[in-house]
Amino acid sequence: MRTDTPWGTLPAREHLLAGAADRPVLDVVIPVFDEETDLERCVLRLHEHLTRTFPYGFRITVADNASTDRTPEIAARLEADIAEVRAYRLEEKGRGRALRTVWSHSDAPVLAYMDVDLSTDLNALLPLVAPLISGHSDLAIGSRLTRSSRVVRGPKREFVSRAYNLILKSSLAARFSDAQCGFKAVRRDVAQRLLPMVEDTGWFFDTELLVLAERAGLRIHEVPVDWVDDPDSTVHIVRTAAEDLKGVWRVGRALAVGALPLDRLARPFGDDPRDRDLSGVPRGLARQLVGFCVVGVFSTLLFLLLYSLFRTGAGPQTANAAALLLSAVANTAANRRLTFGVRGRDRAVRHQAQGLVVFGIGLALTSGSLAALDAAAGGPSHGTELAVLVAANLAATVLRFLLLRSWVFPERHRADDDMSDMRYTP
């Protein structure tokens, strides 16, 4: 799994301008393998549509995946005859490899691709790329599975498509509706950050791209499309499905162990310039609060479990101190990685030492609460002790978060960590 990526988070999205005539706004890639029958018809139809309807400069790039028929000759002739057409030859097969290669070298700020059979109605192309041009979204996909989509295809492909998307939703928690539709677009600045992380070079390429983008919090726009199945499609369904399932397992494992620096893809708070000038809104505060709360819930459950275990053979103060100590170590480690995005071993011991100071504050609060309860009630029940401890821990939560954010994991140290690590390892 590739993890090297350009440094720094993504800037705020901005509306793209038409720019100079020699630099198109949109680059539509058509990956092909042995498509001598359909290529010319597809390119001519797409070029006519874009010339008539698209208000910005555009380019059509034919990405030939090591074709063995007349496809390279046709692509070269189209390039010579039409100013907006480019031909790119690759000596290895793979749709993902073709898209990665062309997108990595393109100078257009919006990158798209579509299948050569043009199964998707071209009237959806402008709605697909408009949110990327306007700065509203980072990626856009055509969807055949929304209620307003109109699709003509056989029951076999319908079942495979819906089953695959169900697998994505259940295993990778994907929220986009259609991963396999060959009709997608991405802003170039996003592609530059995402492409080094995407490992697949075949049909799973765009699914992997979408999953990583969604996990990074990027905005994915979906466009309902009208789609007619190509009965002459050369896609091998069984082999493609097997490769896709392998990809799902690989990506799920990488996400589970935190092997990818997805925090580097985060957009700033608010894309409106007025939002960037807001004072008193710390960077990433909302995400950190969510992470802190999730870690806090599991830490509290761990603490209560340990306290109940230790309480069977020790007094309340001893059980409380031991349970709080162990849960504090786990809490600091989890918040370090998940909430504040600090990776690697640098300053790990220091962070744990500072976390123990925060633990001491929590210990003082909870121990004081237990002492006050014992003095007031004189031998309270175990349930009462647990209730008081929960209340004391909740009271210490706000202070703990502030100390972790401002003292244990300050923003300047997290920025230093981002610049000092040259590679992440799974």
C-alpha positions as a Markdown table, in Angstrom:
| # | Residue | x | y | z |
|---|---|---|---|---|
| 1 | Met | 0.0 | 0.0 | 0.0 |
| 2 | Arg | 1.6 | 3.3 | -1.1 |
| 3 | Thr | 1.7 | 5.9 | 1.6 |
| 4 | Asp | 3.9 | 8.6 | 0.2 |
| 5 | Thr | 2.0 | 11.8 | -0.6 |
| 6 | Pro | 2.8 | 15.5 | -1.0 |
| 7 | Trp | 3.0 | 17.3 | 2.3 |
| 8 | Gly | 0.4 | 19.6 | 3.8 |
| 9 | Thr | -3.3 | 19.5 | 3.9 |
| 10 | Leu | -5.5 | 20.5 | 1.0 |
| 11 | Pro | -6.3 | 24.2 | 0.6 |
| 12 | Ala | -9.9 | 25.4 | 0.6 |
| 13 | Arg | -11.7 | 24.7 | -2.7 |
| 14 | Glu | -12.0 | 27.7 | -5.1 |
| 15 | His | -14.1 | 28.3 | -8.2 |
| 16 | Leu | -12.1 | 27.4 | -11.3 |
| 17 | Leu | -11.7 | 30.1 | -13.9 |
| 18 | Ala | -11.7 | 29.4 | -17.7 |
| 19 | Gly | -8.0 | 30.4 | -17.9 |
| 20 | Ala | -5.9 | 30.5 | -20.9 |
| 21 | Ala | -7.0 | 28.8 | -24.1 |
| 22 | Asp | -4.0 | 26.4 | -24.1 |
| 23 | Arg | -4.9 | 25.0 | -20.7 |
| 24 | Pro | -8.3 | 23.2 | -20.7 |
| 25 | Val | -10.4 | 23.0 | -17.6 |
| 26 | Leu | -11.6 | 19.5 | -18.2 |
| 27 | Asp | -9.6 | 16.4 | -19.4 |
| 28 | Val | -11.8 | 13.4 | -20.2 |
| 29 | Val | -9.9 | 10.2 | -20.3 |
| 30 | Ile | -11.2 | 7.2 | -22.2 |
| 31 | Pro | -9.2 | 4.0 | -21.3 |
| 32 | Val | -9.3 | 1.4 | -24.1 |
| 33 | Phe | -8.1 | -2.0 | -24.9 |
| 34 | Asp | -8.7 | -3.4 | -28.4 |
| 35 | Glu | -11.6 | -1.1 | -29.1 |
| 36 | Glu | -11.0 | -0.5 | -32.9 |
| 37 | Thr | -14.7 | -0.9 | -33.5 |
| 38 | Asp | -16.1 | 1.7 | -31.0 |
| 39 | Leu | -13.2 | 4.2 | -30.5 |
| 40 | Glu | -13.7 | 6.6 | -33.4 |
| 41 | Arg | -17.5 | 6.7 | -32.9 |
| 42 | Cys | -17.1 | 7.3 | -29.2 |
| 43 | Val | -14.5 | 10.1 | -29.6 |
| 44 | Leu | -16.4 | 11.9 | -32.3 |
| 45 | Arg | -19.7 | 11.8 | -30.4 |
| 46 | Leu | -18.1 | 13.0 | -27.2 |
| 47 | His | -16.2 | 15.8 | -29.0 |
| 48 | Glu | -19.4 | 17.0 | -30.7 |
| 49 | His | -21.2 | 17.0 | -27.4 |
| 50 | Leu | -18.5 | 18.9 | -25.5 |
| 51 | Thr | -18.1 | 21.4 | -28.4 |
| 52 | Arg | -21.8 | 22.1 | -28.3 |
| 53 | Thr | -22.6 | 22.2 | -24.6 |
| 54 | Phe | -19.4 | 22.6 | -22.5 |
| 55 | Pro | -18.6 | 26.3 | -21.7 |
| 56 | Tyr | -15.0 | 25.7 | -20.8 |
| 57 | Gly | -11.9 | 24.5 | -22.6 |
| 58 | Phe | -11.7 | 20.7 | -22.7 |
| 59 | Arg | -9.4 | 17.8 | -23.8 |
| 60 | Ile | -10.2 | 14.2 | -24.7 |
| 61 | Thr | -7.4 | 11.8 | -23.9 |
| 62 | Val | -7.4 | 8.2 | -25.3 |
| 63 | Ala | -5.5 | 6.0 | -22.9 |
| 64 | Asp | -4.5 | 2.9 | -24.9 |
| 65 | Asn | -3.8 | -0.1 | -22.6 |
| 66 | Ala | -1.4 | -2.2 | -24.7 |
| 67 | Ser | -4.0 | -2.8 | -27.5 |
| 68 | Thr | -3.0 | -5.4 | -30.1 |
| 69 | Asp | -5.5 | -4.4 | -32.8 |
| 70 | Arg | -5.9 | -1.1 | -34.8 |
| 71 | Thr | -6.8 | 0.9 | -31.7 |
| 72 | Pro | -3.4 | 2.8 | -31.6 |
| 73 | Glu | -3.7 | 3.8 | -35.2 |
| 74 | Ile | -7.2 | 5.1 | -34.8 |
| 75 | Ala | -6.2 | 7.0 | -31.7 |
| 76 | Ala | -3.2 | 8.6 | -33.5 |
| 77 | Arg | -5.4 | 9.6 | -36.5 |
| 78 | Leu | -8.0 | 11.2 | -34.2 |
| 79 | Glu | -5.2 | 13.1 | -32.4 |
| 80 | Ala | -3.9 | 14.4 | -35.8 |
| 81 | Asp | -7.4 | 15.4 | -37.0 |
| 82 | Ile | -8.9 | 17.0 | -33.9 |
| 83 | Ala | -7.1 | 19.7 | -31.9 |
| 84 | Glu | -8.8 | 18.7 | -28.6 |
| 85 | Val | -7.8 | 15.0 | -28.8 |
| 86 | Arg | -4.7 | 13.4 | -27.3 |
| 87 | Ala | -3.5 | 9.8 | -27.6 |
| 88 | Tyr | -1.5 | 8.1 | -24.8 |
| 89 | Arg | 0.0 | 4.7 | -25.3 |
| 90 | Leu | 0.7 | 2.3 | -22.4 |
| 91 | Glu | 2.6 | -1.0 | -22.8 |
| 92 | Glu | 0.8 | -2.6 | -19.9 |
| 93 | Lys | -2.9 | -3.4 | -19.3 |
| 94 | Gly | -5.0 | -2.0 | -16.5 |
| 95 | Arg | -7.7 | 0.6 | -16.4 |
| 96 | Gly | -6.4 | 1.9 | -13.1 |
| 97 | Arg | -2.9 | 2.1 | -14.5 |
| 98 | Ala | -4.1 | 4.1 | -17.5 |
| 99 | Leu | -6.1 | 6.6 | -15.3 |
| 100 | Arg | -3.2 | 7.0 | -12.8 |
| 101 | Thr | -0.7 | 7.7 | -15.7 |
| 102 | Val | -2.8 | 10.2 | -17.6 |
| 103 | Trp | -4.2 | 12.0 | -14.5 |
| 104 | Ser | -0.7 | 12.3 | -13.0 |
| 105 | His | 0.5 | 14.1 | -16.2 |
| 106 | Ser | -2.5 | 16.2 | -17.0 |
| 107 | Asp | -2.5 | 20.0 | -16.5 |
| 108 | Ala | -6.3 | 20.3 | -16.4 |
| 109 | Pro | -7.8 | 21.2 | -13.0 |
| 110 | Val | -10.7 | 18.8 | -13.5 |
| 111 | Leu | -10.0 | 15.2 | -14.5 |
| 112 | Ala | -12.8 | 12.8 | -15.6 |
| 113 | Tyr | -13.1 | 9.4 | -17.3 |
| 114 | Met | -15.8 | 7.4 | -19.1 |
| 115 | Asp | -16.0 | 4.0 | -20.7 |
| 116 | Val | -15.6 | 3.8 | -24.4 |
| 117 | Asp | -19.1 | 2.3 | -24.9 |
| 118 | Leu | -20.7 | 5.6 | -23.8 |
| 119 | Ser | -23.3 | 3.6 | -21.8 |
| 120 | Thr | -24.0 | 6.8 | -19.7 |
| 121 | Asp | -26.0 | 9.5 | -21.3 |
| 122 | Leu | -23.7 | 12.4 | -22.0 |
| 123 | Asn | -26.2 | 15.0 | -20.7 |
| 124 | Ala | -24.9 | 14.0 | -17.3 |
| 125 | Leu | -21.4 | 15.1 | -18.0 |
| 126 | Leu | -21.8 | 18.8 | -17.2 |
| 127 | Pro | -23.7 | 18.1 | -14.0 |
| 128 | Leu | -20.9 | 15.7 | -13.1 |
| 129 | Val | -18.1 | 18.2 | -13.4 |
| 130 | Ala | -19.9 | 21.5 | -12.4 |
| 131 | Pro | -19.6 | 20.9 | -8.6 |
| 132 | Leu | -15.9 | 20.4 | -9.1 |
| 133 | Ile | -15.5 | 23.6 | -11.2 |
| 134 | Ser | -17.5 | 25.6 | -8.8 |
| 135 | Gly | -15.5 | 24.5 | -5.8 |
| 136 | His | -18.4 | 22.7 | -4.1 |
| 137 | Ser | -17.1 | 19.1 | -4.2 |
| 138 | Asp | -13.8 | 17.2 | -4.5 |
| 139 | Leu | -15.0 | 14.2 | -6.5 |
| 140 | Ala | -18.1 | 13.3 | -8.5 |
| 141 | Ile | -19.6 | 10.0 | -9.6 |
| 142 | Gly | -22.4 | 8.9 | -11.8 |
| 143 | Ser | -24.8 | 6.6 | -10.1 |
| 144 | Arg | -27.1 | 4.0 | -11.6 |
| 145 | Leu | -28.6 | 3.1 | -8.3 |
| 146 | Thr | -30.5 | 6.2 | -7.2 |
| 147 | Arg | -34.2 | 6.4 | -7.5 |
| 148 | Ser | -34.2 | 8.9 | -10.3 |
| 149 | Ser | -31.6 | 7.0 | -12.4 |
| 150 | Arg | -32.9 | 5.2 | -15.5 |
| 151 | Val | -31.1 | 2.0 | -16.3 |
| 152 | Val | -31.4 | -0.7 | -18.9 |
| 153 | Arg | -29.4 | -3.9 | -18.2 |
| 154 | Gly | -29.9 | -7.6 | -17.6 |
| 155 | Pro | -30.7 | -9.1 | -14.2 |
| 156 | Lys | -27.2 | -10.7 | -13.9 |
| 157 | Arg | -25.3 | -7.4 | -14.0 |
| 158 | Glu | -28.0 | -5.7 | -11.9 |
| 159 | Phe | -27.5 | -8.4 | -9.2 |
| 160 | Val | -23.7 | -8.2 | -9.3 |
| 161 | Ser | -23.6 | -4.4 | -9.1 |
| 162 | Arg | -26.0 | -4.2 | -6.2 |
| 163 | Ala | -24.3 | -7.1 | -4.3 |
| 164 | Tyr | -20.9 | -5.4 | -4.8 |
| 165 | Asn | -22.1 | -2.1 | -3.4 |
| 166 | Leu | -23.8 | -3.9 | -0.5 |
| 167 | Ile | -20.4 | -5.5 | 0.3 |
| 168 | Leu | -18.7 | -2.1 | 0.2 |
| 169 | Lys | -21.3 | -0.6 | 2.6 |
| 170 | Ser | -21.1 | -3.5 | 5.1 |
| 171 | Ser | -17.4 | -4.0 | 5.1 |
| 172 | Leu | -15.9 | -0.6 | 4.4 |
| 173 | Ala | -18.8 | 1.6 | 5.6 |
| 174 | Ala | -19.0 | 3.2 | 2.2 |
| 175 | Arg | -21.8 | 5.8 | 1.8 |
| 176 | Phe | -21.6 | 6.4 | -2.0 |
| 177 | Ser | -24.2 | 4.5 | -3.9 |
| 178 | Asp | -22.4 | 3.2 | -7.1 |
| 179 | Ala | -18.7 | 2.4 | -7.1 |
| 180 | Gln | -18.6 | 0.7 | -10.5 |
| 181 | Cys | -20.2 | 3.2 | -12.9 |
| 182 | Gly | -17.6 | 4.2 | -15.5 |
| 183 | Phe | -18.4 | 7.9 | -15.2 |
| 184 | Lys | -16.4 | 9.8 | -12.6 |
| 185 | Ala | -14.4 | 13.0 | -12.1 |
| 186 | Val | -12.0 | 14.5 | -9.6 |
| 187 | Arg | -10.3 | 17.8 | -9.0 |
| 188 | Arg | -6.6 | 17.6 | -9.9 |
| 189 | Asp | -5.3 | 18.9 | -6.5 |
| 190 | Val | -7.2 | 16.0 | -4.9 |
| 191 | Ala | -6.0 | 13.5 | -7.4 |
| 192 | Gln | -2.4 | 14.5 | -6.7 |
| 193 | Arg | -2.8 | 13.6 | -3.1 |
| 194 | Leu | -5.0 | 10.5 | -3.5 |
| 195 | Leu | -3.2 | 8.7 | -6.4 |
| 196 | Pro | 0.0 | 7.9 | -4.5 |
| 197 | Met | -2.2 | 6.1 | -1.9 |
| 198 | Val | -4.1 | 4.0 | -4.4 |
| 199 | Glu | -2.5 | 0.6 | -5.1 |
| 200 | Asp | -4.8 | -1.1 | -7.5 |
| 201 | Thr | -4.1 | -0.8 | -11.3 |
| 202 | Gly | -7.2 | -2.6 | -12.5 |
| 203 | Trp | -11.0 | -2.3 | -12.1 |
| 204 | Phe | -10.8 | -1.8 | -8.3 |
| 205 | Phe | -8.9 | 1.4 | -8.8 |
| 206 | Asp | -11.7 | 3.9 | -8.7 |
| 207 | Thr | -13.5 | 2.1 | -5.8 |
| 208 | Glu | -10.3 | 2.4 | -3.8 |
| 209 | Leu | -10.0 | 6.0 | -4.8 |
| 210 | Leu | -13.6 | 6.7 | -3.6 |
| 211 | Val | -13.2 | 4.8 | -0.3 |
| 212 | Leu | -10.0 | 6.7 | 0.7 |
| 213 | Ala | -11.5 | 10.0 | -0.3 |
| 214 | Glu | -14.6 | 9.4 | 1.7 |
| 215 | Arg | -12.6 | 8.2 | 4.8 |
| 216 | Ala | -10.6 | 11.4 | 4.5 |
| 217 | Gly | -13.7 | 13.5 | 4.7 |
| 218 | Leu | -13.7 | 14.8 | 1.1 |
| 219 | Arg | -16.9 | 15.7 | -0.5 |
| 220 | Ile | -18.3 | 13.3 | -3.2 |
| 221 | His | -21.1 | 14.5 | -5.4 |
| 222 | Glu | -23.4 | 11.9 | -7.0 |
| 223 | Val | -25.3 | 12.5 | -10.2 |
| 224 | Pro | -28.2 | 10.2 | -11.2 |
| 225 | Val | -27.6 | 8.9 | -14.8 |
| 226 | Asp | -29.4 | 7.3 | -17.6 |
| 227 | Trp | -27.5 | 4.1 | -18.5 |
| 228 | Val | -27.9 | 1.5 | -21.1 |
| 229 | Asp | -25.9 | -1.8 | -20.8 |
| 230 | Asp | -23.4 | -2.6 | -23.5 |
| 231 | Pro | -24.2 | -6.2 | -24.6 |
| 232 | Asp | -20.8 | -6.6 | -26.2 |
| 233 | Ser | -18.8 | -5.6 | -23.1 |
| 234 | Thr | -15.5 | -7.5 | -22.7 |
| 235 | Val | -15.4 | -7.3 | -18.9 |
| 236 | His | -15.0 | -10.7 | -17.3 |
| 237 | Ile | -17.5 | -10.5 | -14.4 |
| 238 | Val | -16.2 | -13.4 | -12.2 |
| 239 | Arg | -12.5 | -12.5 | -12.5 |
| 240 | Thr | -13.3 | -8.8 | -11.9 |
| 241 | Ala | -15.4 | -9.6 | -8.9 |
| 242 | Ala | -12.7 | -11.8 | -7.3 |
| 243 | Glu | -10.1 | -9.0 | -7.8 |
| 244 | Asp | -12.5 | -6.5 | -6.3 |
| 245 | Leu | -13.0 | -8.7 | -3.2 |
| 246 | Lys | -9.3 | -8.9 | -2.7 |
| 247 | Gly | -9.1 | -5.2 | -3.0 |
| 248 | Val | -11.8 | -4.7 | -0.4 |
| 249 | Trp | -9.9 | -6.9 | 2.0 |
| 250 | Arg | -6.6 | -5.1 | 1.4 |
| 251 | Val | -8.1 | -1.6 | 1.8 |
| 252 | Gly | -10.1 | -2.6 | 4.9 |
| 253 | Arg | -7.0 | -4.0 | 6.6 |
| 254 | Ala | -5.0 | -0.8 | 5.7 |
| 255 | Leu | -7.7 | 1.4 | 7.1 |
| 256 | Ala | -8.1 | -0.7 | 10.3 |
| 257 | Val | -4.4 | -0.4 | 11.2 |
| 258 | Gly | -4.2 | 3.3 | 10.2 |
| 259 | Ala | -1.6 | 2.7 | 7.5 |
| 260 | Leu | -2.6 | 5.6 | 5.4 |
| 261 | Pro | -2.1 | 9.4 | 6.2 |
| 262 | Leu | -5.7 | 10.4 | 5.4 |
| 263 | Asp | -5.5 | 13.3 | 7.7 |
| 264 | Arg | -3.3 | 15.0 | 5.1 |
| 265 | Leu | -6.3 | 15.2 | 2.8 |
| 266 | Ala | -8.5 | 17.2 | 5.2 |
| 267 | Arg | -10.0 | 20.5 | 4.0 |
| 268 | Pro | -9.9 | 23.5 | 6.3 |
| 269 | Phe | -12.9 | 24.6 | 8.3 |
| 270 | Gly | -15.2 | 26.3 | 5.9 |
| 271 | Asp | -14.3 | 26.9 | 2.2 |
| 272 | Asp | -15.7 | 30.4 | 2.2 |
| 273 | Pro | -12.9 | 33.0 | 2.6 |
| 274 | Arg | -14.9 | 34.6 | 5.5 |
| 275 | Asp | -14.7 | 31.3 | 7.4 |
| 276 | Arg | -10.9 | 31.2 | 7.1 |
| 277 | Asp | -10.7 | 34.6 | 9.0 |
| 278 | Leu | -12.8 | 33.4 | 11.9 |
| 279 | Ser | -11.0 | 33.7 | 15.2 |
| 280 | Gly | -11.5 | 31.3 | 18.1 |
| 281 | Val | -12.2 | 28.3 | 15.9 |
| 282 | Pro | -9.3 | 25.8 | 16.4 |
| 283 | Arg | -8.3 | 23.7 | 13.4 |
| 284 | Gly | -9.9 | 20.3 | 13.4 |
| 285 | Leu | -11.8 | 20.9 | 16.7 |
| 286 | Ala | -15.0 | 19.2 | 15.6 |
| 287 | Arg | -13.1 | 16.1 | 14.4 |
| 288 | Gln | -11.0 | 16.0 | 17.6 |
| 289 | Leu | -14.1 | 16.3 | 19.8 |
| 290 | Val | -15.7 | 13.4 | 18.1 |
| 291 | Gly | -12.5 | 11.3 | 18.4 |
| 292 | Phe | -12.1 | 12.2 | 22.0 |
| 293 | Cys | -15.7 | 11.3 | 22.8 |
| 294 | Val | -15.4 | 7.9 | 21.1 |
| 295 | Val | -12.1 | 7.2 | 22.9 |
| 296 | Gly | -13.6 | 8.4 | 26.1 |
| 297 | Val | -16.6 | 6.1 | 25.9 |
| 298 | Phe | -14.4 | 3.0 | 25.5 |
| 299 | Ser | -12.0 | 4.2 | 28.1 |
| 300 | Thr | -14.8 | 4.7 | 30.6 |
| 301 | Leu | -16.1 | 1.2 | 29.9 |
| 302 | Leu | -12.6 | -0.2 | 30.3 |
| 303 | Phe | -12.2 | 1.7 | 33.6 |
| 304 | Leu | -15.5 | 0.4 | 35.0 |
| 305 | Leu | -14.6 | -3.1 | 34.0 |
| 306 | Leu | -11.2 | -2.9 | 35.6 |
| 307 | Tyr | -12.6 | -1.3 | 38.7 |
| 308 | Ser | -15.2 | -4.0 | 39.2 |
| 309 | Leu | -12.5 | -6.6 | 38.7 |
| 310 | Phe | -10.1 | -5.1 | 41.1 |
| 311 | Arg | -12.8 | -4.3 | 43.6 |
| 312 | Thr | -13.4 | -8.0 | 44.3 |
| 313 | Gly | -10.0 | -8.2 | 46.1 |
| 314 | Ala | -9.2 | -4.6 | 47.1 |
| 315 | Gly | -10.7 | -1.5 | 48.7 |
| 316 | Pro | -12.4 | 1.2 | 46.6 |
| 317 | Gln | -9.4 | 3.6 | 46.6 |
| 318 | Thr | -6.9 | 0.9 | 45.5 |
| 319 | Ala | -9.3 | -0.4 | 42.9 |
| 320 | Asn | -10.0 | 3.1 | 41.6 |
| 321 | Ala | -6.3 | 4.0 | 41.4 |
| 322 | Ala | -5.3 | 0.8 | 39.6 |
| 323 | Ala | -8.2 | 0.9 | 37.1 |
| 324 | Leu | -7.7 | 4.6 | 36.4 |
| 325 | Leu | -3.9 | 4.1 | 35.8 |
| 326 | Leu | -4.4 | 1.3 | 33.3 |
| 327 | Ser | -7.2 | 3.0 | 31.5 |
| 328 | Ala | -5.3 | 6.3 | 31.4 |
| 329 | Val | -2.4 | 4.6 | 29.6 |
| 330 | Ala | -4.7 | 3.2 | 27.0 |
| 331 | Asn | -6.6 | 6.5 | 26.8 |
| 332 | Thr | -3.5 | 8.5 | 26.1 |
| 333 | Ala | -2.3 | 6.1 | 23.4 |
| 334 | Ala | -5.7 | 6.0 | 21.7 |
| 335 | Asn | -6.1 | 9.8 | 21.8 |
| 336 | Arg | -2.5 | 10.3 | 20.5 |
| 337 | Arg | -3.2 | 8.2 | 17.4 |
| 338 | Leu | -6.9 | 8.6 | 16.7 |
| 339 | Thr | -7.9 | 12.0 | 18.1 |
| 340 | Phe | -4.8 | 14.2 | 17.5 |
| 341 | Gly | -3.2 | 12.2 | 14.6 |
| 342 | Val | 0.2 | 11.8 | 16.2 |
| 343 | Arg | 2.0 | 8.8 | 14.7 |
| 344 | Gly | 5.4 | 7.2 | 15.2 |
| 345 | Arg | 7.4 | 6.8 | 18.3 |
| 346 | Asp | 8.8 | 10.3 | 18.6 |
| 347 | Arg | 7.9 | 11.8 | 22.0 |
| 348 | Ala | 5.7 | 8.8 | 22.8 |
| 349 | Val | 7.2 | 8.4 | 26.3 |
| 350 | Arg | 6.9 | 12.1 | 27.0 |
| 351 | His | 3.3 | 12.0 | 25.9 |
| 352 | Gln | 2.6 | 9.1 | 28.3 |
| 353 | Ala | 4.3 | 11.0 | 31.1 |
| 354 | Gln | 2.2 | 14.0 | 30.5 |
| 355 | Gly | -0.9 | 11.8 | 30.2 |
| 356 | Leu | -0.1 | 10.5 | 33.7 |
| 357 | Val | -0.2 | 14.0 | 35.0 |
| 358 | Val | -3.6 | 14.3 | 33.5 |
| 359 | Phe | -4.4 | 11.0 | 35.1 |
| 360 | Gly | -3.3 | 12.4 | 38.5 |
| 361 | Ile | -5.8 | 15.2 | 38.1 |
| 362 | Gly | -8.5 | 12.6 | 37.3 |
| 363 | Leu | -7.4 | 10.5 | 40.3 |
| 364 | Ala | -7.7 | 13.4 | 42.6 |
| 365 | Leu | -11.2 | 14.2 | 41.4 |
| 366 | Thr | -12.5 | 10.6 | 41.6 |
| 367 | Ser | -10.7 | 9.8 | 44.8 |
| 368 | Gly | -12.1 | 12.9 | 46.4 |
| 369 | Ser | -15.5 | 12.0 | 45.2 |
| 370 | Leu | -15.2 | 8.5 | 46.7 |
| 371 | Ala | -14.0 | 9.9 | 50.0 |
| 372 | Ala | -16.8 | 12.4 | 50.1 |
| 373 | Leu | -19.3 | 9.7 | 49.4 |
| 374 | Asp | -17.9 | 7.4 | 52.1 |
| 375 | Ala | -18.0 | 10.2 | 54.6 |
| 376 | Ala | -21.6 | 11.1 | 53.8 |
| 377 | Ala | -23.1 | 7.7 | 53.3 |
| 378 | Gly | -20.9 | 5.4 | 55.4 |
| 379 | Gly | -20.4 | 2.2 | 53.4 |
| 380 | Pro | -22.3 | 2.9 | 50.2 |
| 381 | Ser | -23.3 | 0.2 | 47.8 |
| 382 | His | -21.2 | -0.8 | 44.8 |
| 383 | Gly | -23.8 | 0.6 | 42.4 |
| 384 | Thr | -23.7 | 4.0 | 44.2 |
| 385 | Glu | -19.9 | 4.0 | 44.0 |
| 386 | Leu | -20.0 | 3.4 | 40.3 |
| 387 | Ala | -22.6 | 6.2 | 39.8 |
| 388 | Val | -20.4 | 8.6 | 41.7 |
| 389 | Leu | -17.3 | 7.6 | 39.7 |
| 390 | Val | -19.1 | 8.1 | 36.4 |
| 391 | Ala | -20.2 | 11.6 | 37.5 |
| 392 | Ala | -16.6 | 12.4 | 38.6 |
| 393 | Asn | -15.2 | 11.2 | 35.3 |
| 394 | Leu | -17.6 | 13.2 | 33.3 |
| 395 | Ala | -16.7 | 16.3 | 35.3 |
| 396 | Ala | -13.0 | 15.7 | 34.5 |
| 397 | Thr | -13.6 | 15.0 | 30.8 |
| 398 | Val | -13.6 | 18.7 | 29.7 |
| 399 | Leu | -10.5 | 19.5 | 31.6 |
| 400 | Arg | -8.8 | 16.4 | 30.3 |
| 401 | Phe | -9.6 | 17.3 | 26.7 |
| 402 | Leu | -8.3 | 20.9 | 27.1 |
| 403 | Leu | -5.0 | 19.6 | 28.7 |
| 404 | Leu | -4.5 | 17.0 | 26.0 |
| 405 | Arg | -5.1 | 19.5 | 23.2 |
| 406 | Ser | -3.1 | 22.4 | 24.6 |
| 407 | Trp | -0.4 | 20.7 | 26.6 |
| 408 | Val | 0.1 | 17.0 | 25.7 |
| 409 | Phe | -0.6 | 17.3 | 21.9 |
| 410 | Pro | -0.3 | 21.0 | 21.0 |
| 411 | Glu | -0.9 | 22.0 | 17.4 |
| 412 | Arg | 2.7 | 23.0 | 16.7 |
| 413 | His | 4.0 | 19.6 | 17.7 |
| 414 | Arg | 1.5 | 17.9 | 15.4 |
| 415 | Ala | 2.6 | 20.1 | 12.5 |
| 416 | Asp | 6.2 | 19.3 | 13.2 |
| 417 | Asp | 5.4 | 15.5 | 13.2 |
| 418 | Asp | 3.8 | 15.9 | 9.8 |
| 419 | Met | 6.9 | 17.5 | 8.3 |
| 420 | Ser | 9.4 | 15.3 | 10.0 |
| 421 | Asp | 8.1 | 11.8 | 8.9 |
| 422 | Met | 9.1 | 11.1 | 5.3 |
| 423 | Arg | 7.1 | 7.9 | 5.0 |
| 424 | Tyr | 4.4 | 6.1 | 6.9 |
| 425 | Thr | 4.7 | 2.3 | 7.3 |
| 426 | Pro | 1.7 | 0.0 | 7.8 |
